[in-house]
Amino acid sequence: MASATAKQPARTASNTELLTFLSLMYYFCLQRKLAEVTEDEWLSIPEVGDARNKRQRNPRHEKLTPVPDSFFAKHLQTGEKNTSVDPLQGQFGGLATSFPGGLNTPYPGGMTPEAGELDMRKIGQARNTLMDMRLSQVSDSVSGQTVVDPKGYLTDLNSMIPTHGGDISDIKKARLLLKSVRETNPHHPPAWIASARLEEVTGKLQVARNLIMKGTEMCPKVRHKWRRKFVVFFILRLEVKGRLNYLSNGSLFVNIPTPHTPLRNVSKSVRLWKIAVELEEPEDARIMLSRAVECCPTSVELWLALARLETYENARRVLNKARENIPTDRHIWITAAKLEEANGNTQMVEKIIDRAITSLRANGVEINREQWVQDAEECDKAGSVATCQAVIRAVIGIGIEEEDCKHTWMEDADSCVAHGALECARAIYAHALQVFPSKKSVWLRAAYFEKNHGTRESLEALLQRAVAHCPKAEVLWLMGAKSKWLAGDVPAARSILALAFQANPNSEEIWLAAVKLESENNEYERARRLLAKARSSAPTARVFMKSVRLEWVLGNIDAAQELCTEALKHYEDFPKLWMMRGQIEEQSENIDKAREAYNQGVRLWALEKMPYYNLKMQNLILYNIRSKHFSVGLLESVRLEYRAGLKNISNTLMAKALQECPNSGILWAEAVFLEARPQRKTKSVDALKKCEHDPHVLLAVAKLFWSERKVTKAREWFLRTVKIEPDLGDAWAFFYKFELQHGTEEQQREVKKRCENAEPRHGELWCAESKHVLNWQKNIGEILVLVASKIKNTF
């Protein structure tokens, strides 16, 4: 009886868990139904028979005894062949001999137990040798790597053994049974619990988690109660399996009153406290967190969570205790600063941050500048402006060489802007301006930041400080005057320009800005007087050009021609004066004089704009300008042949042009739409390979997607184009035209607003309208609408 008991397999932990699962399933599925069973039904239940088979029920049945290794070793040496076991060996288990004392044996050869043990060692060595040979056969010696790790081979095999002790077929049956229960009554919580328990026992923890989450969705009426009694325990048991094994009994598990019960026994686990607190109401969570920080005093998350739930005074005490328990964590100090700021004590924020740096250094903590800047960005996003600025001021100069400060700080400011932390960037600029008050570039970067992300008041206040430190910086004066002008305060703009004249008496930019201010506000006589003074004190080519243009747009053609003639005497090599003279003569229908002006301009400089007379003359002119504007000349030659209807010649010229200028974006952009529609996509791929970041190529790809009605992709490429080159007016015009056809009103307004902020000045179509004399008073938005209206979808 004892031997039979010894042969039974030991009950493993996996067997215990499987039995636990079965008891759980039985408890949940049948317990409540037992009360409905009648007496007759009880009596009709059949008696359980003897489940043992015949072999187990017959104690006298012959048993097979395994033959020991010593028996085979003995007969291998003697050469005897016996088919039966010695009765003495069967009686005494092979441990006794027929001779007392055990000194002699009846077997020839003088075999002793020591010799037998030696033979068994040889057998073991042979087995190891065979195993090594097999492992070597499956090894791969290429590059010194092996497919099979000989040392870990048996360990890997052990890892493949299932962790559950139940039979595979039984588990499959149980899984099918529970699935049927869930589908029959999906709002029955115990079915979901038992299913998840089964998956946990079989080692499929993620499936168990999914079942629990699905169960909470399918049982909304009992969700809160169920989660209090089960979910906390079950999820925690999956996460820290082994700590809660004492709760594997089904009855004890079901009777857990609150999620506090397992936490009392594993109170040092921060993860358990966090999950349990999430299931509580704010007041109960505060009480639980008070206990949690006592059990886990080194958890920063628990301290900070408790501080958020406390009142102002209590939160201060909590944070003070947190600093005592964890003197090396920066987040506690930053939270304390945010707390003071939230309660109006902004004067304490700077002191707290300074004390934090001092205290952390005293405790051996290295101040990582990048980490503190990230914390400042998080404070900025949370609305704690004073805290983020105090952090920036405290750490912005740590670990940076003096000669690298300016460059590093400008990069930090750009990074903060990219992350949406505008107050951090503003604080960085403010600190940089304190260190470098005479650096024009720093003031200019800060001014552009305020222009794009600040208010008009903040920009003007910054510019007032900027011109006080850098009075020779013309662009700062002009930005201040323009801000006042756009706000409708023309007298203030005039006063700023007057101060700018005093600081820069011969500045061309300031003179022209004053003229533009007066002309845009219809003060033409004041503009004429300013230009006359400018020609006498600062007689530059641009001043003469603006003087000619003012008279031209006002309709004073004779005065414009006289000023142009005078200007060409001083600046004969200025090409725009020749162009203006030719356009004025062309407007007056003096074609011969216009041709003469253009020819003289061509001989001096490359021609940027010209009228088209006849094919022979244009080819001659284009040939002369290729030396200076080679790709532009080639492009115009191709277009000339295409307009004349000679497509074959234009294609040939384009192929030669791409060979001579393989990196010209404008040529590749034109080449895309010279191809037939089926070949345009292939041509655009070639263009992107050669000119990946050229705005003309990007614009051509956007137009190609537009022509194929791929709206989403077209919009993406338009955005990419205006981002890489915001000064290209043609890109904005095509983008706006596209949104007029396929976008909403909000998208159209957004494109128009971005174009006005970018203030583009270049582009073939854009300049044709923006520089036309009839449009000289139109703003950027009006020019955009005008150019877009003249774009036709002929590509």
Secondary structure by P-SEA (a helix, b strand, c coil): caaaaaacccccaaaaaaaaaaaaaaaaccccccccccaaaaaacccccccccccccccccbbbbbbcaaaaaaaaaaccccccccaaaaaaccccccccccccccccccccaaaaaaaaaaaaaaaaaaaaaaaaaacccccccccccccaaaaaaaaacccccccaaaaaaaaaaaaaaaaaccccaaaaaaaaaaaaaacaaaaaaaaaaaaaaacccaaaaaaaacaaaaaaaaaccccccccccaaaaaaccccaaaaaaacccaaaaaaaaaaccaaaaaaaaaaaaaaccccaaaaaaaaaaccaaaaaaaaaaaaaaccccaaaaaaaaaaaaaaccccaaaaaaaaaaaaaaaacccccaaaaaaaaaaaaaacaaaaaaaaaaacccccccccaaaaaaaaaaaaaaaacaaaaaaaaaaaaaaaccccaaaaaaaaaaaaacccaaaaaaaaaaaaaaccccaaaaaaaaaaaaaacaaaaaaaaaaaaaaaccccaaaaaaaaaaaaaacaaaaaaaaaaaaaaccccaaaaaaaaaaaaaacaaaaaaaaaaaaaaaccccaaaaaaaaaaaaaacaaaaaaaaaaaaaacccccbbbbccaaaaaaaaaaacccaaaaaaaaaaaaaaaacaaaaaaaaaaaaaaaccccaaaaaaaaaaccccaaaaaaaaaaaaccccaaaaaaaaaaaaaacaaaaaaaaaaaaaaaccccaaaaaaaaaaaaccccaaaaaaaaaaaaaacccccccccccccccccccccaaaaaaaaaaaccccc
